[in-house]
Amino acid sequence: MSNGIKRVHFFDHQFLHADDFIAEQEYHKEMRWCHNRRLHTWGIAQGYQLEVAKDTPGGATGINISAGTAYDQQGRELVLPPKGMYLEMEQEQAGADVYVTISYYEEETDPTDESGVTGNTRWTERAWVEPLTTKPADPGQQLILARVERKGREGTVITNVDLSDRRRAGFVAGELEARSLTLSLEGVDSNQWPTLHCEFPGRVDVTGDLQVTGNVSIGTPKEEPIGMLDIKTSALPVVIRNYPELPGDPVVEKAHCEALWASLPSDSLPCLVLWGVRDDNAVAFYYFTENGVYRALIQGQQVFP
């Protein structure tokens, strides 16, 4: 590698050996795996769904695995053919949990002797599926599809399939440019997936709810937030507000909030303002200034403290 990356160069009347064709294949294979390692994270990319075998007298002892594609830590593809496979686990240690794992495997296939010499004409790459009663030492090389619990009928019947050790493949990126980003979740209808997108210059819009674990900092570059919500800005007032949709004939209207905001005395600014609906359908309007905290309630008419 210190002398650069070599690939085969062809020219007219060149005498080619088997090693030349092997080098050609190795170049493309290694470069593809390098791409997978550098720009993707290892894990399951697609498929590999597990289903406990049905219609088994006395309880299921095996599991059906659908076709799938995964990547190991070296960037190698772990591919299970379209027909999938059935994995029997009755022979494993009774009562022990079984880890269903996949790893990279290749073998010579498609033999021929048409030239008078017997040899295999292909390399077949596929996923090697193996049940283990202990967690694999290197899950980046031997990926876990599931942990299967077995309790019934002398510890051989499957009672639960745990997917918590299953890892999804992803991607590695520095600068990322996208028009929108949709976050998906298995088992959830696609119209309920949240989306990040850009509707206006310099603004990020979120379609869906946003939950933050930790503190939120606004306008505090390179500083740790000192509370759950830390806002630092000279562009006051800062307003946190809620215009609710009330059932029936609402006793509170948006215009009331706007009117109260307009009637704030000039010496109350700058300030932080919060308003929202109480249980009795009145609006609680709070504004915080250096001189104290003030409150107004609106219920059908403007009220100023």
C-alpha positions in Angstrom: 0.0 0.0 0.0 3.0 2.3 0.6 3.8 2.1 -3.1 0.2 3.0 -4.1 -2.8 0.9 -5.1 -2.1 -1.4 -8.0 -4.6 -2.7 -10.6 -4.0 -4.8 -13.7 -3.0 -3.0 -16.9 -3.8 -4.8 -20.1 -2.2 -4.3 -23.5 -2.3 -6.1 -26.9 -0.5 -9.4 -27.2 0.0 -9.6 -23.4 0.5 -13.0 -22.0 -1.9 -13.4 -19.1 -1.6 -15.9 -16.2 -4.2 -16.9 -13.6 -2.5 -14.6 -11.1 -3.3 -11.6 -13.4 -7.1 -12.4 -13.3 -7.0 -13.0 -9.6 -5.3 -9.6 -9.1 -8.0 -8.0 -11.2 -10.7 -9.5 -9.0 -8.8 -8.7 -5.7 -8.5 -5.0 -6.7 -12.2 -4.5 -7.2 -13.1 -6.6 -4.1 -10.7 -4.8 -1.8 -11.7 -1.4 -3.1 -15.4 -2.2 -2.6 -14.8 -3.4 1.0 -12.7 -0.3 1.6 -15.7 1.8 0.5 -18.0 -0.2 2.8 -15.7 0.3 5.8 -15.1 4.0 5.3 -18.6 5.2 4.4 -20.8 2.6 6.2 -21.1 1.2 9.7 -21.4 -2.5 10.1 -24.7 -4.2 10.7 -27.9 -5.4 9.0 -28.8 -3.4 6.0 -31.9 -5.2 4.7 -34.0 -8.3 5.5 -32.9 -11.0 7.8 -36.3 -11.2 9.4 -36.8 -14.1 11.9 -40.0 -16.0 12.3 -40.6 -18.9 14.7 -41.5 -22.0 12.7 -45.3 -22.6 12.8 -47.4 -25.8 12.8 -44.8 -27.7 14.8 -46.2 -30.4 17.0 -45.2 -29.9 20.6 -43.8 -26.4 20.0 -41.3 -24.9 17.6 -37.6 -25.7 17.9 -36.4 -23.9 14.8 -36.7 -20.6 13.2 -37.1 -19.3 9.6 -34.7 -16.6 8.4 -35.6 -14.4 5.4 -33.2 -13.3 2.7 -31.0 -10.3 3.7 -27.9 -8.3 3.3 -25.5 -7.2 6.0 -22.0 -5.8 6.4 -19.3 -6.9 8.8 -16.6 -4.7 10.4 -14.3 -5.4 7.5 -16.8 -4.2 5.0 -17.6 -7.6 3.6 -21.1 -8.3 2.4 -23.1 -11.1 4.2 -25.8 -12.1 1.8 -28.5 -14.7 2.3 -30.1 -15.8 -1.0 -33.7 -14.9 -1.8 -35.2 -18.2 -0.6 -33.8 -17.7 2.9 -33.3 -20.7 5.2 -34.6 -22.7 8.1 -32.4 -23.1 11.2 -33.1 -26.0 13.6 -31.9 -25.5 17.2 -33.2 -28.6 19.0 -29.7 -30.1 19.0 -28.3 -27.1 21.0 -27.8 -27.3 24.8 -31.2 -27.7 26.4 -32.5 -24.6 28.2 -29.7 -22.4 26.9 -30.4 -19.2 25.0 -29.2 -19.4 21.4 -27.6 -16.6 19.6 -28.4 -16.7 15.9 -25.3 -15.3 14.1 -24.1 -14.6 10.6 -20.5 -14.2 9.3 -18.7 -14.0 6.0 -18.0 -17.2 4.1 -16.6 -18.0 0.7 -16.0 -21.3 -1.1 -15.0 -22.6 -4.5 -18.0 -23.8 -6.5 -19.1 -24.7 -10.1 -16.5 -27.4 -10.9 -15.5 -28.3 -14.5 -13.1 -30.7 -16.2 -13.8 -29.7 -19.8 -10.1 -28.9 -20.4 -9.0 -32.2 -19.0 -8.1 -30.6 -15.7 -10.6 -30.5 -12.9 -11.1 -27.2 -11.1 -13.8 -24.8 -9.7 -14.8 -21.9 -11.9 -16.4 -19.7 -9.3 -16.1 -18.3 -5.8 -19.4 -18.1 -4.0 -19.7 -15.6 -1.2 -22.5 -15.9 1.3 -23.5 -15.5 4.9 -22.6 -18.4 7.3 -25.5 -18.8 9.7 -24.5 -20.4 13.0 -26.3 -20.9 16.3 -24.2 -20.2 19.5 -25.0 -20.7 23.1 -22.6 -18.0 24.1 -22.5 -14.4 22.9 -19.9 -14.1 20.0 -16.6 -12.6 21.2 -16.4 -10.2 18.2 -20.0 -9.2 17.1 -18.4 -7.0 14.3 -17.2 -10.2 12.5 -20.0 -12.5 13.7 -23.2 -10.4 13.6 -26.1 -11.2 15.9 -29.6 -11.6 14.4 -31.3 -12.5 17.6 -31.1 -14.2 21.0 -33.6 -17.0 21.1 -35.0 -18.1 24.4 -36.0 -21.8 24.9 -37.8 -23.1 27.9 -40.6 -25.5 27.0 -40.4 -29.3 26.5 -37.1 -29.9 28.3 -35.6 -26.6 27.2 -35.8 -27.0 23.5 -39.0 -25.2 22.5 -38.7 -21.5 21.5 -40.5 -19.2 23.9 -39.2 -15.7 22.9 -37.0 -14.0 20.2 -35.1 -11.0 21.5 -33.8 -8.6 18.9 -32.1 -6.1 21.3 -28.6 -7.2 20.3 -29.4 -6.7 16.6 -27.5 -3.9 15.0 -28.5 -1.9 12.0 -26.0 -0.8 9.3 -25.6 2.9 8.8 -23.4 5.4 7.1 -20.5 7.6 8.0 -20.5 11.2 6.9 -18.8 14.5 7.5 -20.5 17.3 5.6 -24.0 16.1 4.6 -26.3 18.0 2.2 -29.9 16.9 1.9 -33.2 18.5 1.0 -34.9 16.5 3.8 -34.3 13.8 6.3 -37.0 11.3 7.2 -36.5 9.1 10.3 -38.2 5.7 10.0 -39.3 3.1 12.6 -40.1 -0.5 12.0 -43.8 -1.3 12.7 -44.9 2.4 12.4 -46.8 3.6 9.4 -44.7 5.8 7.1 -47.1 8.8 7.4 -46.1 9.0 11.1 -42.3 9.1 10.5 -40.8 12.5 11.6 -39.0 14.6 9.0 -36.4 17.4 9.1 -36.6 19.8 6.2 -35.8 23.3 5.1 -38.8 25.5 4.3 -37.1 28.9 4.6 -33.5 30.2 4.4 -31.6 29.6 7.6 -34.3 27.6 9.3 -34.8 23.9 10.1 -38.4 22.7 10.2 -39.5 19.5 12.1 -42.6 17.6 11.0 -43.6 15.6 14.1 -42.8 15.9 17.8 -39.4 16.6 19.2 -38.2 15.1 22.4 -34.8 16.1 23.9 -32.9 14.0 26.4 -30.7 16.5 28.1 -30.5 20.3 28.2 -31.4 22.7 25.3 -29.1 25.6 24.6 -30.1 28.5 22.3 -27.7 31.2 21.4 -24.9 29.9 23.7 -22.1 28.9 21.3 -19.4 26.7 22.8 -21.0 27.0 26.3 -22.6 24.3 28.4 -26.3 25.0 29.0 -26.8 25.9 32.7 -30.4 24.6 32.8 -32.9 22.5 31.0 -33.5 25.5 28.7 -30.7 28.1 28.4 -31.4 31.0 26.1 -28.8 33.7 25.5 -29.7 36.5 23.1 -29.7 40.3 22.9 -32.8 40.1 20.6 -35.4 40.3 23.3 -38.2 39.8 24.0 -38.2 36.1 23.9 -41.7 34.7 23.7 -42.9 31.1 24.4 -46.6 30.9 23.6 -49.4 28.5 22.8 -52.6 29.3 20.8 -54.8 26.3 21.6 -57.7 24.9 19.6 -60.5 24.9 22.1 -63.7 22.9 21.6 -67.0 24.6 21.1 -67.2 28.4 21.4 -63.8 29.4 22.7 -63.7 31.9 25.5 -60.1 32.7 24.6 -59.0 34.0 21.3 -55.7 34.7 19.8 -56.6 38.4 19.5 -56.7 38.6 23.3 -53.1 37.5 23.6 -52.0 39.8 20.9 -53.8 42.7 22.5 -52.3 42.0 25.9 -48.8 41.7 24.3 -49.3 45.1 22.7 -50.4 46.7 26.0 -47.2 45.7 27.9 -45.6 48.8 29.4 -42.4 49.9 27.7 -40.4 49.6 30.9 -41.2 45.9 31.1 -38.9 45.2 28.1 -36.7 43.3 27.6 -38.5 40.4 29.1 -39.3 36.7 28.7 -43.0 36.0 28.0 -44.9 32.7 28.4 -48.6 32.2 27.8 -50.9 29.2 27.5 -54.2 27.7 28.5 -55.2 26.7 32.0 -57.7 24.0 32.8 -60.5 26.5 33.1 -59.9 27.6 29.5 -58.4 30.9 30.7 -55.1 32.1 29.3 -52.3 32.5 31.9 -49.9 35.2 30.6 -46.6 35.6 32.4 -43.8 38.0 31.7 -40.5 38.1 33.5 -38.5 41.3 33.9 -35.5 42.4 36.0 -38.0 43.9 38.5 -40.1 40.7 39.0 -42.6 38.3 37.6 -46.0 39.5 36.5 -49.2 37.6 35.6 -52.4 38.4 33.7 -55.4 36.1 33.1 -57.6 36.5 30.1 -61.1 35.0 30.1 -63.4 36.6 27.6 -61.9 40.0 28.1 -58.5 41.7 28.5 -57.2 41.9 32.0 -53.9 43.6 32.9 -52.3 43.4 36.3 
